[in-house]
Amino acid sequence: MYSTPTAYLPKKDQIYDSLSGLPSSIEEKLPTMDKRLSNYFESRRDALLEEWGILTRNDLESMEMRLDRLSMEIGKLETSGKNLKTRAGALDVELQELERL
């Protein structure tokens, strides 16, 4: 019998590795319902987000910043209102003193 050099024979591990990758390569090439839906949603993402009223991370971050600014403004207005009440009370006392004269 003729001897076959072992350098030309693929090792069992190499054959197994090439066969184990076969299902994933076939799966990538075949169209599936998931891929079609994914492509559909990705191509119409902006319209769907607006139509369904879904918030994105950017929208939420923008609203949080706006809420923080409004909270600060409300705090300033409340402080200002307290100061105005104090000043109005002091003016009222002075006005009553002037009326007594």
Steps between C-alpha positions, in 0.01 A plus 500: 500500500600853442562720797329838510694788645323633809571861405238480226222357718285750686491447874175401666487830689527699179215308338283538811573874519408555136180298539400670825515838327281379214156546666576857602624593152188345345280678754659835415426452132138387532232767536291459812194667641708650782738661252213638293329645807827641625568665164142634485516653847848640447405669173187655653636563851448876517143486369410216737651676802299812425178313415511277808621781728808309612771698677860456405792535738577845353140612548504383860832669575375823346184487710702430816719803433192712442345371824819589691498854357132544581552370854777756552280779364212396726735506799616850408141620455397357838791677669419820317134469603596464867723807473218699339260398779753613761548832322123544459452436873767760585343754262159432652636573849660824377177599323301449821752721687460770237121481527521557876681828449 
